[in-house]
């Protein structure tokens, strides 16, 4: 039987801890989607929450948080997987902390207000969009906020939706 997502994250944690001796802590969100069962099983090692884009604009964006430790600090850290059903039309939005902490040229931090609050607002107002269109819109919003400056960290956004 293949390892579970929490077992995989625990193994990654041990490898990173040994390789970097605790000097380079990292975060990650690992997600396994079962399209047939319409579930997402996730482990977040210190990573920002997954945002669940609602199927309709009258529904709120949900945050799938994980309280697990960051990677690479302790080889004995434990990681717990959580499984959530996916309703038709919902999309999962995963993003790096760099996407949440972008700064403009003037040094004004957009930080978590963009990462969670503004992104959640954008997701609610665009609930009609496909996963691909939603990603394009979020990237466009982020590029507008950056206003020709370069991000100070990696910037990654992934949007996943299941076919109806």
Secondary structure per residue as TSV (DSSP state, phi and psi in degrees):
chain	resnum	aa	ss	phi	psi
A	1	X	-	360.0	136.1
A	2	X	-	-67.7	156.9
A	3	X	-	-67.7	154.7
A	4	X	-	-80.6	165.5
A	5	X	H	-61.8	-36.8
A	6	X	H	-69.5	-33.2
A	7	X	H	-67.8	-39.1
A	8	X	H	-63.5	-45.8
A	9	X	H	-62.6	-40.4
A	10	X	H	-62.0	-39.6
A	11	X	H	-67.7	-41.3
A	12	X	H	-60.5	-41.4
A	13	X	H	-58.7	-44.7
A	14	X	H	-64.2	-45.6
A	15	X	H	-60.8	-46.5
A	16	X	H	-65.1	-40.7
A	17	X	H	-60.8	-42.9
A	18	X	H	-71.4	-39.2
A	19	X	H	-69.1	-39.8
A	20	X	H	-111.1	2.5
A	21	X	T	51.2	36.4
A	22	X	T	77.5	3.8
A	23	X	S	-85.2	-14.3
A	24	X	S	-132.1	75.8
A	25	X	-	-64.9	147.8
A	26	X	B	-137.1	158.7
A	27	X	-	-115.8	160.3
A	28	X	E	-161.8	158.2
A	29	X	E	-124.9	122.1
A	30	X	E	-110.0	131.2
A	31	X	E	-133.6	133.8
A	32	X	E	-117.2	122.8
A	33	X	E	-105.5	127.5
A	34	X	E	-103.3	99.3
A	35	X	T	-64.6	-36.0
A	36	X	T	-67.7	-44.6
A	37	X	T	-83.2	-11.3
A	38	X	T	57.4	52.4
A	39	X	E	-130.5	156.8
A	40	X	E	-125.0	127.4
A	41	X	E	-111.3	126.4
A	42	X	E	-136.9	154.4
A	43	X	E	-136.1	126.9
A	44	X	E	-116.7	115.4
A	45	X	E	-94.9	82.7
A	46	X	B	72.5	12.3
A	47	X	-	-92.3	154.9
A	48	X	-	-56.8	154.5
A	49	X	-	-67.3	154.5
A	50	X	E	-73.5	136.5
A	51	X	E	-99.3	132.3
A	52	X	E	-101.2	109.8
A	53	X	E	-74.4	126.9
A	54	X	-	-71.5	159.7
A	55	X	S	-76.5	-24.4
A	56	X	S	-132.9	152.0
A	57	X	T	-68.6	-14.8
A	58	X	T	-87.4	3.5
A	59	X	S	-105.7	149.8
A	60	X	-	-85.9	150.7
A	61	X	-	-69.4	134.9
A	62	X	E	-104.6	149.6
A	63	X	E	-113.0	124.7
A	64	X	E	-100.2	98.6
A	65	X	-	-93.5	153.1
A	66	X	-	-131.7	133.3
A	67	X	-	-99.1	17.9
A	68	X	B	-75.3	162.4
A	69	X	-	-68.6	161.3
A	70	X	-	-74.2	163.1
A	71	X	B	-82.9	149.4
A	72	X	T	88.7	0.4
A	73	X	S	-93.7	-49.0
A	74	X	-	-131.2	125.8
A	75	X	T	-67.1	-17.3
A	76	X	T	-97.2	6.7
A	77	X	-	-58.4	144.3
A	78	X	-	-108.3	143.9
A	79	X	-	-126.0	134.4
A	80	X	-	-117.4	125.4
A	81	X	-	-82.9	146.0
A	82	X	E	-124.8	137.5
A	83	X	E	-113.4	136.5
A	84	X	E	-133.6	136.9
A	85	X	E	-70.6	146.7
A	86	X	-	-109.6	119.9
A	87	X	-	-77.9	152.6
A	88	X	T	-55.3	132.6
A	89	X	T	90.2	-14.4
A	90	X	-	-73.3	147.5
A	91	X	E	-126.6	143.1
A	92	X	E	-95.5	132.1
A	93	X	E	-117.5	114.0
A	94	X	E	-108.0	142.4
A	95	X	E	-150.6	151.8
A	96	X	-	-80.1	160.2
A	97	X	H	-62.0	-25.9
A	98	X	H	-63.5	-35.7
A	99	X	H	-67.4	-31.6
A	100	X	H	-81.7	-16.7
A	101	X	T	-120.1	23.9
A	102	X	-	-61.9	145.3
A	103	X	B	-119.5	150.9
A	104	X	-	-87.7	177.1
A	105	X	T	-58.7	-36.1
A	106	X	T	-74.5	-1.8
A	107	X	-	84.6	2.8
A	108	X	-	-74.4	123.1
A	109	X	B	-82.5	128.7
A	110	X	-	-84.1	-31.4
A	111	X	H	40.4	-148.1
A	112	X	H	-62.5	-26.5
A	113	X	I	-56.5	-37.5
A	114	X	I	-76.2	-43.9
A	115	X	I	-60.1	-40.0
A	116	X	I	-116.6	-56.8
A	117	X	I	-68.9	-53.6
A	118	X	I	-68.8	-36.6
A	119	X	H	-66.7	-40.8
A	120	X	H	-62.3	-40.8
A	121	X	H	-63.2	-43.4
A	122	X	H	-63.4	-37.8
A	123	X	H	-67.9	-39.9
A	124	X	H	-66.1	-43.5
A	125	X	H	-73.5	-12.2
A	126	X	T	-120.7	31.9
A	127	X	T	-61.8	-18.8
A	128	X	T	-75.4	-18.4
A	129	X	S	-76.5	149.5
A	130	X	-	-70.1	168.1
A	131	X	H	-59.0	-43.6
A	132	X	H	-64.9	-44.3
A	133	X	H	-66.9	-37.9
A	134	X	H	-62.1	-43.4
A	135	X	H	-60.6	-46.6
A	136	X	H	-59.0	-41.8
A	137	X	H	-66.3	-42.2
A	138	X	H	-65.1	-42.1
A	139	X	H	-64.0	-41.0
A	140	X	H	-60.9	-43.5
A	141	X	H	-59.7	-44.9
A	142	X	H	-64.5	-43.6
A	143	X	H	-62.7	-38.1
A	144	X	H	-62.9	-43.6
A	145	X	H	-66.9	-32.9
A	146	X	H	-71.3	-28.4
A	147	X	T	47.1	58.6
A	148	X	T	70.5	5.4
A	149	X	-	-93.3	167.8
A	150	X	-	-99.3	141.6
A	151	X	-	-66.8	154.3
A	152	X	S	-92.6	-0.4
A	153	X	S	-150.8	172.2
A	154	X	-	-62.4	147.3
A	155	X	-	-128.2	113.8
A	156	X	-	-134.6	133.2
A	157	X	E	-133.7	130.8
A	158	X	E	-126.9	132.0
A	159	X	E	-120.4	128.2
A	160	X	E	-124.0	130.6
A	161	X	E	-134.2	150.8
A	162	X	-	-98.4	145.6
A	163	X	-	-66.3	145.6
A	164	X	-	-68.6	360.0
